[in-house]
């Protein structure tokens, strides 16, 4: 069987899409589930188990549909279950999945397991889901009735991608159900990876030593055609006296409910009437996988004697075929496809003589039988669960990427004339994260995560924000109280022994280190300088000036360029009031000199930067040169910032995403021109591939601030426009078209991953958003005031 173009494999992620190594982790598999006795339940269980096993760090869950109101005693992976005939339960299940922040839902579709006409209740769930859906169609009818046609087409419309398991199924989906070919992934039915073994290895376990064994397994029901194999047995036993037919499987539960064991009893009577009772063994049980593999392993020939062609997929056939069994089958659709080219033998429907002929041939011609086994086994290597699961993962990833590419480009905060309007400043989440100790470091979703305590880095940022908000014209008692809490935190963080700041504090107010990072001390100096430059409260100024002069000398001895830069920003703020402080001037020159030594040692024409790596908070290094007051340094800062902005602007270079972001085309990417910060998952080492994800709010904030500094120095409107463009990254003008700012909470999400937004709203991300917004509001206020003055002067002159 040739591999069709649309077959999804680990190397070929669907139609013209490369394999995506960043497989979705939070996948919910929806279908029925073991211990319910059903082929779909077994498949869903295998799918879940294999995804959890073969996809690194996967966290799949299962949502199961029940055929009884009481449900089943499910294993722990089943997080939610509901009754198939309760239509409202489908909506509640969708709400559960939305709340779980699931990346992708993988639906197993079979008409009989869902309620409503032709299983239409499942549409209620699909219409209420917020994530993409990948649906596997287990039954694809050639002649559906009106309801069946409508339901399947509706499911396909609501699914990002659909999966079928055979070429025949794919053909039906395209030509009968009118599903676009490019939306369909062909993924063969997964099978266990069983070694190619001699059947005699397992026969003694079932008392079959010295026997030639035939096997059929699966839930017992009249449409399986088992009676035709029993009718063939007299001729088979005449030629091969030691032949035994093993019929493995419990009677289908629905058959038991309505008819009991009448069908099984009729098969036993038929065997007795034909004189082959001792050559047929019934195993009335629903077996677990390990036991099933041993039964299959013991068989010399596997038989599927189904009665009609309308079976698009057979899991039992896939298992036996892939485990290296010689197969005799009637020519239903899946068997025709799988057993072509000598990988099995097909016999007419209902023809027990043909069954007898082929089984006798195979049992008496060992070389032919083993050659057939080998051909099937080798083909089956494409179907083992490890390969099948990677194909599903590729389909899931493509579904997410396609879903993201169709999300409308966001244009929030637009004025009536279409110009960008800055969002209002909301401090709800800042206050939510702040208590009497300071600002809590992390959040789980929008809730403070107290377990991870506080840090100086964030309390310094929060204090800078409070001062910046005052500049932007925002003054409220609650903010003044919070600013005092941030000051108190920094005061406690300072250690006179080291003339530096500690950084991490547990929630019970215990310091977790004697000395914090260089960066945390640099940010604390920045915060102290901002208090000195912008706070009119004499008490705060007196506290800050005494503390900053103790810390400043230690900064010169730190190796971190960012600690130098943060301290320089603090010095610049300090100098707004105390420009003649000799200590501050001296240290300013020393730090600028150290920064320029780095630049001169590293910068080249095509890499005008201070280091051989772009890592975090990059723009701050150019920013401090812009505010130096030295014309030469200002020009270097402008050139470096232009280069950094160009490098972090989405455009043709996105073609170099490689495996980090497949599917982003240089011709069609709607994110062109949007801010695209260096990713924290590897950064960007000179001469090596850059990381595009995970993108951090900190990078957007530092870039906005640097652009506004360039605007202040040059008066060039392009810098102000660039600052606005970078800020829009927060509101959804980014690679995924998804907002990081949460208008409901007032917080900012923690980052942009390759396939989603990090839903946690911690201090660093929220402060980054608010700092960028506050600076833009402050500039807007200055521009408005300048415009008013100009108008007044003009009126006076012309009046």
N, C-alpha and C positions, 0 to 999 in steps of 0.2 A: 504494500500500500504506500503510495507516494505521500509525502508531507505537503499538504496544501498551503497556499500562501497565508491564509488566515489562522493557521494553527499557531497557538501561543506556546512558546517554549521558553526555558530560562534564557536562551540567547536571543529570542525574538519576542519582545513584549507586545504582541498584538500586531495590528496593521501599521507597518512603517514606524514602529516606536521601539527604541532601544530598551533593554532591561534596566530597571530602576533599582539600584541597590538600597535606596531608602524606602523599604517596604512599609506600608501602613501597619502600625503596631496594634491599634485598638480596633479590631474587626469584630463585628457581631454576626454570628451565623444564625439565621432564622430558618426554622423548618421543624419537623418533628424529630424526636431524639430517643436514643436508648435510655431506659429498658423497653420502650414501646417496640413491639415486634413489627417492623416495617422496613422495607428496603431503603426508603429515604432517611429513616432514622439512623440506619447503619452508615449511610453515606455521610450524613451531617456529622456523625460522631467521628468518622475517619477524617473528614475535612478539618474539623476542629483540632483533633489530636495531632494531625500532621502539621497544621499551621503553627501550633504551639511548639512543636518539636523542631521544625526546620527553618523557621523565620526567627532570627536572633532578636531577643528582647520583646517578642510578640506578647501581647496581653489580650488574646481573644476571649470572647464570652459567647454564650449560646442563649437564644430566646426560643423556647419550644412551644409549639402549638399542640394542644391535647385533643384527643377524640373522646374523652370522658370528662365530666365536670370536675372530678376529683384529681385528675392528673396522675402523675407517676412519682415514684421515689427516685428523683433524678440525682446524678452526681453534682459536685459543687460548681462545675463550669456552667451549668444551667442557672443563670441569674434571674430569669423571669420566664413564667409560662402562663398560658391563657387558653381558654376553651374555644374551640374552633367555631362554634355556633353563636358566640356572643359578639355581635358586631362592634359594640362599644369597646370591648376589650382590645380590639386592634388599634384603636386610637390611643388607649392608655399605654399599650406596648410601645407605640411610636414616641410618646412623651417620655417614657423610661429611657429609650435609646438616645433621644435628644439630650436628656439630662446627663447621661453617661459620657457625653462628648465623644461618641464613637466616630472613628474616621470613615469607615465604610461598612455598609450592611451587605452581607452576602445572603441572598434569599434562595432557598431551595424550593422550586415550584413544581407541584404536582396537583392536578385538579382536585383530587379526593381528600387532601389533608386540610383544606381551608373551607370555611362556611360560605353560604350564599350560593346563588345560581352560578354554576361552573367555578366555584371557589372565589367569587368576586369580592368577598369581605376583605381579602388581603389588600385590595386597592385602598381601603380606608387607612391602613397602616402606611402604605407607600406615599400617599398624598400628604401625610403629616410628618414625614421624616425630613430632617434638615441636612442630612449628609447624602453623598451619592450611594446608589444601590447597584450592585452587580447581581443579576439573577441567573441562576442555572436552571434551564428548562429540562426536566427529566422526561416529560411526555410532550411530544410535538406531533399533533394529529394531522394526517393527510387530508381528512374530510371532517373538519370540526363543524359542530353546529353553530348557530349564530352567537349564542352566549359564550361558547368556548373560544371562538374566534375573537370576539370583542374583548374578553378578559385577557387573553394572552397578548394581544396588541396593546392594550392599556398598560399591562405590566411592563412591556418593552418600552413604551413611551416614557414611563416613570423611572426607568432604569438608565443609569449612565452607560452600562455595557451589559450585554447578555452573553451567556455561555451555553454552548451545546457540545455534545460529546461525539458527534459523528458528522460525516460529510452530508449524509442524507438529511439530518436534522438542520444543518446549515442551509441546505437547498430549500427545505420547506419554509424556514424562517424568512428567507429572502423572497421566494416566489409565491408563497401562500399568504404569509402574514405581513409581507411588505416591510420588513425591518431592514434598514440600511445595512449593506454588507460590511461597511467599515465599523459598525457598532458591535459586530458579532466576533466572539473569540471561540475558537474550536479547541477545547481542552479535553483530551481523552479521559475516560473514567479512571480514577486513580486505583492502583493496586499495591498490595504489600510487596516488599522486596524480598522474595523468597529464593533461596539457592536452587539451582538446577539439580535435583536429586533423583536417585533411583526410587521408584515407588515401593520397592521391597523394604526400604529403610523404615517406613511407617506401618507396614501391614500388620506386624505382630501386635500392635497396640489395639487393633480391632478384630483380632482373631482371624486375619485374612492370609496367614502364611500359606504359600503355595496356590493362592487364588489369583485369577485375572479379574481385576475389579473395574466396574463401570460406576460412575457417580453422577447423580443429579442433586443439586442442593438449592435451597431457597424455600420460602413459605409455600406450603402445599395448597394448590387450588386447581380446579378442573382445566383451566386454560393452559396448564403447563404440558399437557399431552403425555404424561407419564405412562398412561395405559398403553400407548403405542410401543413404548420400549418393552413393557411386560409382554405384549403380544409377540414381540420379536424374539423374546428369550428362548422359546422352545427350539427354534432353528439355531440360535447361537449356542445353546448348551449342547445341542447335538454335535456341533463341530468343536466346541471348546467346553468340555464338561465342567471344568473348574471355574467357569465364569460366574461372578456374583454381581448383582446390581444393588448398589447402595443408594437409598432414597433418604436424603438428609434434610430435615427441616420440620418445624412445627406447622400445623395447619393454620392457614391465615386466620387471625382473630375474628374478622368479620364473618368468615365462613363458619367458624365455631359457634358464633353468636346465633346464626340463623339455621344451621344444619347439623351442628355438632361434628362428629368424625365420620359422617356418611361417606364422604369421598375417599378417605383413607381406607375405610372398611371395604369399599367397593374394589379398590386396588388389591387389597389382600385376597379378597374372594376370587378376583380374576387370576391372580398368580396361582391360587390353589386349584382352580378349575383347569388351568393350562398345565398343571403338573410341575410348576417351577417355584413352588412355595419356598423351597430351601435355597433357591438361587436369588431371592429378593430379601433384602434386609431394610427395614424401616427404622429410622432414628428420629423419633418424634420429639425433637428438641430444637430450641433456638440457641445456636452455639456462639460462644465468644470467638474472637479472631484467632487466638492461638490454637484453639481446638479445631477451628475451621481449616486452618492451614495444614494441620496434620491429616484431616480427612482428605483434603485435596491432594496432599502429598502421597497418600496411599493409592490413589486412583491411577489406573492405566489409561482409561479413556473417560473423558467428560462428555455428557450428553445434554443438549438443550432441545427437547422435542416439541417446542411451542407450536400452537395450532394455527396461528395466523401471522401475517407478515408485519402487522402494525406495532412493532416494538422498536423504538428508535434507539434505546439503550438497554443493555442487560449488564447489571453489575456482576451477576454470577458468572456470565460468560467471560467478562473482563478478568475476573480473578483467576479462573481456571486456565484461560489462555495465557495470561501473563506469568503464571506459575509453571508453565512448561508442560501442559497436558495436551495430549492428542484429543481433538475435539470433533465430535459428530453433532451436527445441528440441522434443524430445519432452516429454510432460507428467509428468516425474518430480517428486517433491514440492517440491524446492527451486525448480525452474524454474516450476512453477505459481504459487508465491508471489512470486518475484522479477519475473516477466514479466507480471503482471496489469496491468490498466488501460492496455493499449496500449504497454507497455514492451518487448514482444517478441511473437513469434508461436509458438504451440504447434501441433504436428502429432502425429497418432496414432503410437503405437509401431510400428516396422517398416514404415511406409507410405512407400515411396520416391516414389510419385506425389504424395502430399501435400507431401513435402519439395520436390519439383521445382516444384510450383505456387507455394508461398510464396516460394521463392528467386527464381523468375522475376518474381513480383509486385514484390518489393523491388528487384531489379536494374533493372527497367524503370520504376519509379515513384520517381524520386529524391526528390521532396518528402516522400513517405510515409516513405521510408527515413531521411531526415535528421531528421524529426520524432520517429521512434522512437528514434533515436540520442540526441537531445537529452533526451527524457524519461528514458531510462535513465541518462544521464550526470548529470543533476540529482539523481536519486535516489541515485546512487552517491556523491555528496558526503558522505552520512551514513556511508559505509562506509570512507572513506580511513583509512589506518593511524593517523594522528594522532588521529582521533576514536575509533577502535576501541581504541587503546591507553589513552586516558584512561578509557574505559569499563572496561577490564580493571583499571586502577589503582584505580578506585572499588570494583570488586568485591573486589580484594585488600584494600583498606583496610577495607571492611565485614566481610570475613572475619576480619581481625585484631581488629576492635572487638567483633564477636560472640563470638569466641573468648575475649577478655578478660572480657567480661561474664558468661560462663558459668563462669569459674574460681571455684571455691568460695572464699568469704570465709575468709581464713586465721585460724586461732585458735591460733597456737603458744604454747607456754609457759603452758598453762592448768593450774592446780592441780586437785586432786581435787574441790574444791568449785566449780570453774568460774571462780575468780578469776584475774586475770592474774598470772603469776609472771615476774619479771625473768629474762632469760637469764643464764647464767653469763658472766663476763668471760673472754674468750679473747684472748690477745695474739699468736697465731701469725703473723697477717698484719702486725702492727706490727713484729715482729722480722724478718719476711721483707723488709720495706721498709727496715729500718735497717741501716746498716753503720758502720764506724768513723768516717766523716765526719759522718753524721747520717741523717735520714730522706729517702729518695728521693721526689721530688715526685709523679711519675706512675707508672701501671702500665698494661700492656697485658694485659687480663684480670687474672689474679692475680699476674703476674710484674712485678718492678720494671722500669721503662722508663728505663734508665740514661742514654739519649741526652739526656733533658731535665733531668737533674741534680737539684739541690736548691734549696730556697728557705727564707728566714728565716721566712716565714708558717707553714709546716708544722712546722719545727723548734721554733718557739715554742709551737704547739699541742701538739706531742708532749711538750714539757717540762711544760706545764700538765697534760696527761693524767697524766704520771708522778706529779706531786704530788697530783693528785686521787685516783689509785688508792691512794696511801698512806693518804689520808683514809678511803677505802672499806675499808681493812683489808688491802689486797693488798701484800705485800712479798716480793720475790724478787731474787736477786742479778743476774739477767739484766736486770731492769727498772732496777736501780740503775746498771748499766753503761750502758744505753741513755740514762738521764737525764744521765749525765756527758757522753756524746757530744752530746746536744742542747745542753747548756750550752757545750761547747767550740765548737760551730757558731756560737752566738750571740756568743760571745766574739770569734771570728774575723770575724763579720759587722759588728761595731761599727767605725766609722771615727771616730777622734778629731777629724779635721779638720772634720767636719760635725756631730759629736755626734748621729749617727743610725746606722741600720743599712742595710747593703746587703741586697738580697733574693735575686737569682738567681745561682746558682753552677753552672757546668758540671760534668760528672762528673769532669773532670780537675782540679777544684778551682781554676778560674779564675773570678773575679768578672766578671759580665757588665755591671756598671754601677758607677758611683761612689757613688750614693745610691739606696736603694730607695724604695718607695712609702711614703706616710704611714701606710697601714694596717700595713705590715710593721713599721715602727718602733713603732706603737701596740701590736701584738701582742707584740713583744719586751718592751716595758715590762710588759705584762700577765704574761708568763711570769716576768720577773725579780721582780715583786711577789709572784707565787704562790710562788716559791722562798723569798722572805723570810718570807712568812707561814706556810709549812707545812713547810719543810725544817729539820731539827734539826742538819744538818751545818754546823759552824762555818765550814769552808773555803768551802762554797757560799754561805753567808749573807754572808761578808765579800766574796766576789767580786761577788755580786749587788748589794749595797748601794752599793759604789763605782761600779758601772756605771750603776745606775738614776739616781743623783743627777746623773750627767753628762748623761743623756738627757732627763730630765723637763722642764727649761726649754725645750727645743726643741719640745715637743708643743704648747705654747700658740700657737705661730706657724703651726701647720699648719691648712689650711682644711678638713680632712676630719672631719666629725662622728664617723665611726666610729673614726678614730685617737684622738679625744678619749675616746670611750666605752671602747675597749680599754685605754687608759692609766688611766682611772678604775677599771676593774676591777682593774688591777694595783695601784693606790694603795690600794683597799679591802683587798686581800689583805695588802699591806705593813703597813697600819695595824693588822692583827690583833696584831702584835708591837710596832710602833713608831708608835703612834697619836699621839704628840706631836711627830713630826717636822714642823717648821714649813715646810720646803720642800714636803713632800708636801701638807700642809694648804692652803697657799697655792695651789698648782697645782690641787688638787682644786676649790677654790672658783672659780678662774678658768675651768676647763673646764666646770663645772656652769653657770656664768653664761653662757658662750658657747652651751651647748646650749639653755638656756632662752630666750636671745635668738632662736634659730632657731624654737623652739616658738611663742613669742609672735607672731612675724612671720608664721607659716604656719597655725597651728592654727585650725580652725573647729569648729562644733558637729558637723558631719557628717564632718569630717576632722581629728580631734584628733592631729595628728602633727607631726613636726619638719621635714619637707621636703614638697615637692609631688610627690614620687615615692617609691614603695616599691620598693627595689631589692634589695640583698643584706644578709644579717646584720641584718635589720630590728629584731628584738626586743632587740638589745643596747642600743639607744637608750633604750627604756623600762626595761630592766634596771638601768642605772646610776642612774636616779632612785630606784628601789626601795631601793637600798643606800646612798642619800645620808645617811640619818639625819634629813633635813628633812621634817617631816610634810606640808608643802604639796607638795614635790617628789614625795614618795611617792605622794600621791593622784593627781597628774598621771601618774606612771608607771603606776599601777594602771588608770586610765581609758584611757590610750593602749594598754596591753597588752590590756585587754578588747576594745577596738575591733579591734586587730590580730588577735586570736584569732578573733573573730567573722567577720572578713573572710576569714580563712584556714581556715574550716570549711566542708566541702562541704555544700551545701543547695540551696534553690530557686534561688539565684543561678547554679547551674551551667547553667540554661537560657540564660544569656547567653554560653555558650562560643562561640557562633557557629561559624565554620568550624574553630576550633581543636579541637573535640572533638564532632563530630556524633554523634548517637545516644545521648548521655547525657541521659536523660529526667529531668525534675524529679519525675516520679511514681514512677519505678522505679529510679533510681540507687541501687545498694546501698552506695555510698560515703558516703551522707549521714552527717554527724557526724564524718567522718574529717578529719584534718589535710590541708589543701590549700594548700601554700605558694605565694607569688607566684613565677611562673615567671621564669627568667633570660633567656628568649627574648623580651625586650621590657620586662620588669618591669611596673610599674603607675604610669603618670603620671596625676595627678589630672585627672579629666574625660575621660580616654581609656579605651578598652577595656584591661582588665588581661590580662597574659600568664598562662596557666595552666600552661604547660610552657616550658622544661624545669625540673622541680622538683629542688632541690638538697638534699643531706643537711645542708649548713651551716645552712639555714633551720630544719630540724627541731631541730638541736642548740641553736641560739641561743634558740629558743622554749622548749624544755624547760628550759634554764638560767634563763630569765627567769621562767617559771612557778614554778620551785622557789624563786627569790628572793621572789616574791610570797607563796608559801606560808610562807616563813621569817618574812616581815614580818607577815603577817596571821593566821597559824595556821588559815586557811580551807582545809578539806579539798578544796574544789572546785578549788583551784589545783593540789594534788597529783594529783587525778584528771585534770585537764587535761594536766599534764605527762606522765602515763602514756599518755593518748590520743594526744598528739603523738608520743611515742616509738614507738607502735605503727605509725606511718607506715613506719618502717624494716622492720618485720616483715611488711608486706603489707596493712595497713589503710590503703589509699590509693586513688586514683582507678582504678588498674588492677588492684588486688588482687594485686600481685606484690611479693615481698620484695626489699628492697635488700641486706639482710644476707645474706651467704653462709655458711651454717653449716658448709660443707665447708672453707672456707679461713680463716674468722674475719675476713674482710674485708667491706667495704661497697662496693656498686657506686656508680658516680659520679653517677647521677641518674635521674630518671623522665622519659622522653620521652613524647610524646603517644601513642605506640603500643608502647612497649617500655621495658625497663630498659637503661641503659647498662652494658655488661658489664665495663668496666674498673674496677679496684678501687684507686684512687689514694690518696695520703696524706690529702688533705683530707676525702674522704668517709669513709674508715676512722676517722680521728681524730674526726670529727663523731659517728659512731655510738658510738665508745668513750667519748668525753667525756660524751655524754648518758647512756649506760648507767652510767658510773662515778659521775656525780652522783646518779643515782637509787639506786644501791647505797649511796652514802654517806648519803643521807637515810634509806634503809631501815634502815641500821645505827643511825643516831641515834634513829629511831622505836622500834626494837627495844630499844635501851638505855634510852630513856625509859620504855617500857612495863615493863621489868624493875624499874626504880627505883620506879615507881608501885606495882607489885605488892608489892615488898618493903616499901615504906612502909605500904601498906594492911594487909599481914600483921602488921607491927609494931604498927600502931594497934589492929587488931582482936584482936591476940594477947593 
